[in-house]
Amino acid sequence: MVTDSRLVFFSFVALDNPSAKDHRRYNEWHQLDHRPENLALPGVAWGDRWARTAECRAASVSEPEQSDTDYVAMYWFREPAGASVREWEQLGADSFQWGRGPMIPGVRRTLLAFFRPVKGYAANSSLVSAGVIPYRPNRGIQVTVTRFADPLGGGTHGHHQWEDRALIPALLEVPGVAGAWTFALDHHQDNGLGLRSVEAAEHRGGLRVRILYLDDDPITTTARVYEKTDEVTRLLDESSVAAAELVFSSPLRTIIPWQDW
């Protein structure tokens, strides 16, 4: 169960000037090669990925660095996390030697980082525990990435408290939201493969990721989420508002093999 995991990995991916053929090639590699090899590792508890379609982009906001994001993938690691990550990264190095990625022309990683799971939540409508939510089939997710310049500051603490006690409980009542998880940055990946072209500046705790797992259409549900978020944000004090800088907020769709290629 993912509640046993103390580390997760996020990869935000953009394809440069892609054609439909480029998307198909990338999805075939990831869905039929890369992800199955990763999920077969004993240290990987679960892994999933989603697509940010043109419709999703129209319902999103982001900083320029993340504006071209096409896909988001994540992996949960079993304890001991250090050994699990080393085995996982070795697979990446071996895959290169096999001529099977992960360095693929035209594929740009805009975020490659390890995060600590903070807390999981399950909506009453899902009928399962928070630890089961990531395994449960979904129609997509709504993901929010927030930057905190002062990860241990009072405003940051207030923001986290508001998110846990006011915002997420309200979002769990939104039709179509099955559950949520929050994550705090541990460190950016630096495995010597040179996959990320932009130098990472954030320190531990400087980024926060929130994922809402969705049972309903991601675009429709995200509109409800934004409306509820605006309503609950009125409860947030000025120092906590100032502490948080929105990096990325977008719906993403679950990828159905072959159908979505």
MOFEN-V636067 format. One line per field, one symbol per residue. burial: b if it has 24 or more other C-alpha atoms within 12 Angstrom, else e. Layout:
burial->???
This chain:
burial->ebbbbbbbbbbbbbbeeeeeeebebbbebbbeebbebbbebebbbbbbbbbbbeebbebbbbeeebbbbbbbbbbbbbeebeebbebbbebbeeeeeeeebbbbeebbbbbbbbbbbbbbbbbeebeeebbbbbebebbbbbbbbbbbbebeeebbbbbbebbbeebbbbbbbbbbbbbbbbbbbbbbbeeeeebbeeeeebebbbbbbbbbbbbbbbbbbbbbbbebbeeeeeebeeebbebbbbbbbbbbbbbeeeeee
